[in-house]
Amino acid sequence: GIVSESSKTIYLNNSDNYGEIYAHSAHDSYSNSESLSGGLVSYGTVQFSECSNKGNVSSSSLGNSYSGGFVGSGSINASNSYNNGNVSSFSSSSYSSYSGGFVGYNISSNCNIESSFNSGNVSSSSGYYPCSGGFVGYANNSYGISNSYNLGNIDSKYFSGGFTGSHGSGNFKTIANNCYNA
């Protein structure tokens, strides 16, 4: 991707990824490792417009694993953007894997997606709580999506959806306006 990790908000316009992104981390008794991969950013708060990801994005870990067409884990505000790369994540039996066409693990309620689409296939696999979504794999908060659509195949052992794979506990929801999944 363009940025691995940032504690500051990242602003991107007219940016494209064509390369394949792969992240892998091992888990040992001394650390709780995670593997994060994103077509543009692995981890962070990202605002982007008129961007695309055309490369396949994948992550694997013996700990948690999060992959997104644009952001592996973080918060996004996206407009007029599209992903057509395939997105996948794998984790070991007692950890989570989240994959999304735009973001694997959405950690904030400040997530909005508008006038965008996903056409890449999205999949996640693990022994515990795999989630795949056309836009968001796992949403830790509510988020909004408008004038957008998903054409990709979504596959997960447990939770999969055209827009969102799963939401965190609580009264969280995906607020969709003028969207479709085909």
C-alpha positions in Angstrom: 0.0 0.0 0.0 0.9 3.6 0.2 1.2 3.9 4.0 1.8 1.1 6.6 0.5 2.8 9.7 -0.2 6.3 10.9 -1.5 7.9 14.1 -2.6 11.0 12.1 -5.5 11.3 9.6 -4.4 10.4 6.1 -5.9 12.3 3.1 -5.7 10.7 -0.3 -7.1 11.9 -3.6 -6.7 10.3 -7.1 -4.5 7.5 -5.6 -4.4 4.0 -7.0 -2.9 0.7 -6.0 -2.1 -1.9 -8.7 0.3 -4.1 -6.7 -0.5 -7.2 -4.6 -0.4 -6.6 -0.9 0.4 -9.5 1.5 1.0 -9.3 5.3 2.0 -12.2 7.5 2.9 -12.4 11.2 3.6 -15.2 13.5 2.3 -15.6 17.0 4.4 -16.8 19.9 3.9 -17.1 23.7 5.4 -13.6 24.2 3.2 -11.5 21.9 -0.3 -11.2 20.6 0.5 -10.5 17.0 -1.8 -9.2 14.3 -1.5 -9.1 10.6 -3.0 -6.0 8.8 -3.1 -5.4 5.1 -4.7 -2.7 3.0 -4.5 -1.6 -0.6 -3.8 2.0 0.5 -3.2 1.8 4.3 -2.7 -1.0 6.7 -3.8 0.8 9.8 -5.2 4.3 10.4 -7.9 6.9 9.9 -8.2 7.6 6.2 -10.2 10.0 4.1 -10.1 9.3 0.4 -11.8 10.3 -2.8 -11.5 9.1 -6.4 -9.2 6.3 -5.4 -9.0 2.7 -6.6 -7.4 -0.6 -5.5 -6.8 -3.1 -8.3 -4.4 -5.4 -6.5 -5.2 -8.5 -4.5 -4.9 -7.9 -0.7 -4.4 -10.7 1.8 -3.2 -11.3 5.3 -2.4 -14.3 7.4 -1.5 -14.7 11.1 -1.4 -17.1 13.9 -3.1 -14.1 15.8 -5.8 -11.8 14.5 -5.8 -11.0 10.7 -7.5 -8.0 9.1 -7.6 -7.2 5.3 -9.3 -4.4 3.4 -9.3 -3.3 -0.3 -8.3 0.1 1.0 -7.6 -0.1 4.8 -6.9 -3.2 6.9 -8.0 -1.8 10.2 -9.1 1.8 11.1 -11.7 4.3 10.2 -12.6 5.5 6.6 -14.5 8.2 4.8 -14.6 7.3 1.2 -16.2 8.8 -1.9 -16.2 8.0 -5.6 -13.8 5.1 -5.1 -13.7 1.4 -6.1 -12.0 -1.8 -5.2 -11.8 -4.6 -7.8 -9.0 -6.6 -6.1 -9.7 -9.8 -4.2 -9.4 -9.5 -0.5 -8.8 -12.4 2.0 -7.6 -13.0 5.5 -6.7 -16.1 7.5 -6.0 -16.6 11.2 -5.5 -19.6 13.5 -8.2 -21.4 15.4 -8.6 -19.1 18.4 -8.3 -15.7 16.6 -10.4 -13.5 14.4 -10.1 -12.8 10.7 -12.0 -9.9 9.1 -12.0 -9.0 5.4 -13.8 -6.1 3.6 -13.9 -4.7 0.1 -13.0 -1.3 1.7 -12.0 -1.9 5.3 -11.5 -5.2 7.2 -12.0 -3.9 10.7 -13.9 -0.6 11.1 -13.0 0.7 14.6 -14.9 4.1 14.5 -18.4 5.4 14.1 -17.0 8.1 11.8 -17.1 5.8 8.8 -18.9 6.8 5.7 -18.9 5.4 2.2 -20.6 7.2 -0.7 -20.8 6.8 -4.5 -18.4 3.8 -4.5 -18.4 0.1 -5.4 -16.7 -3.2 -4.7 -16.3 -5.8 -7.4 -13.6 -7.9 -5.8 -14.2 -11.2 -4.1 -13.9 -11.1 -0.3 -13.2 -14.1 2.0 -12.1 -14.8 5.5 -11.3 -18.0 7.4 -10.3 -18.8 10.9 -11.4 -21.1 13.6 -13.0 -18.3 15.6 -15.2 -15.5 14.2 -14.4 -15.0 10.5 -16.3 -12.1 9.0 -16.5 -10.9 5.3 -18.3 -8.0 3.9 -18.5 -6.3 0.5 -17.5 -3.0 2.1 -16.8 -3.7 5.8 -15.7 -7.1 7.3 -16.4 -6.2 11.0 -17.9 -2.9 12.1 -17.2 -2.0 15.7 -19.7 0.9 15.4 -22.5 2.0 13.1 -21.6 3.5 9.8 -23.3 5.0 6.7 -23.2 4.0 3.1 -25.0 5.7 0.2 -25.3 5.4 -3.6 -22.9 2.4 -3.6 -23.0 -1.2 -4.6 -21.3 -4.6 -4.2 -20.8 -7.0 -7.1 -18.1 -9.2 -5.5 -18.7 -12.7 -4.1 -18.5 -12.8 -0.3 -17.4 -15.9 1.5 -16.9 -16.7 5.2 -17.4 -19.7 7.4 -19.6 -17.8 9.8 -20.6 -14.2 9.0 -20.8 -12.7 5.5 -22.8 -9.9 4.0 -23.0 -7.8 0.8 -22.2 -4.6 2.8 -21.1 -5.8 6.3 -20.0 -9.1 7.6 -20.8 -8.5 11.3 -21.3 -5.7 13.8 -20.0 -5.5 17.3 -22.2 -6.0 20.3 -24.5 -3.1 21.0 -27.1 -1.3 18.9 -24.8 -0.9 15.9 -26.1 -0.8 12.4 -25.3 -0.2 8.7 -27.3 2.8 7.5 -27.7 2.2 3.7 -29.4 4.6 1.3 -29.8 3.9 -2.4 -27.4 0.9 -2.4 -27.6 -2.6 -3.8 -25.8 -6.0 -3.7 -25.8 -8.2 -6.8 
